[in-house]
Amino acid sequence: MRIHDDWSTPAFDLPAVAPSTGPFPQKTLKSVWWHLMGADADRVELVENSAGLLPLLRGPAGVRFIGDPDLFDYHSPLGVGVADLVGDYLSDLEPGTSFRFDSLPAEAAEPILKGVHQAGLPVDLTPHTVTAVLTLPESFDEYLMSLGKKERHEIRRKRRRFAAALGDPTLERSTSQTDLDAFIGMHRSSDGEKGEFMTQRMETFFRLLLERAGAVLHILRAETGEPAGAAFGFEDPDAYYLYNSAYEPEYRDASPGIVLLSHLIEEAIASGRATFDFLKGDEDYKFRHGAEPRALYVIEGAT
């Protein structure tokens, strides 16, 4: 076992233990977060052996994965032999050191829990939260037919309402700073906590994700070309991950949020992806749109 802080380690190229976790376990997203938002009191501890990697932080609050749970929807070790790696690492910590491994899909939680037990620490899995994952069919029409009659009617009705108010919508991928500015402005114009979320530091984080971490920005445009909604996400060959979205408040009556979501799902299907991941949160609209919960767990205790 080797503990270091060298971000260039090839161990980051190992596959995540938990499948379908997008960019969250990987180096780029973690390093962007660390260099912008890491606490001064914490230090990076990349714990690796010949087959696996645990990307951790260690500080006054104990040991945890790199990445704030409010911004990282999944955590997972990389590679194989994770149980032995966890067991060896925890066994070497000073007595009384706290640890917390959150946002774990079952595939990641199982070997971590085994490693904790190998270290002689009696902790259990605790439910943390859920993500919401939609399995995609082969066509958008098939997707609509898989929904309940009421929800199917609502999607069609709101798409007609948008077209009547703002003309036929288009969904475009964009790397334009003007469109990113529009997304940030929509966010800040939102009511309540959503509007307060987009601080200056968070704006910088989103800009870096688009620039360095492979994020994808989609803009829903009115027929005039004006942005009516925007979505910020990630994608791989199998899945689209909806990280954040916002819409223009002045177009609220045209239902841009639902129209944006339905077009994102339609594009994911057309691209041949197998899943559409709404990520963390059990908001009702996700399940009305056909998603199923994926349980996440937390393992915490002290040495």
Secondary structure, DSSP 8 states (H G I E B T S, - for coil): -EEE--TT-GGGGS-BSSSS-TTTTSHHHHHHHHHHH--TT-EEEEEE-SSEEEEEEEETTEEEESS-TTT-S----EES-HHHHHHHHHHHS-TT-EEEEEEEEHHHHHHHHHHHHHTT-----EEEEEEEEEE--SSHHHHHHHS-HHHHHHHHHHHHHHHHHH-S-EEEEE--HHHHHHHHHHHHTSSHHHHHH--HHHHHHHHHHHHHS--EEEEEE-TTS-EEEEEEEEE-SSEEEEEEEEE-GGGGGG-HHHHHHHHHHHHHHHTT-SEEEEEE---HHHHHTT-EEEEEEEEEEE-
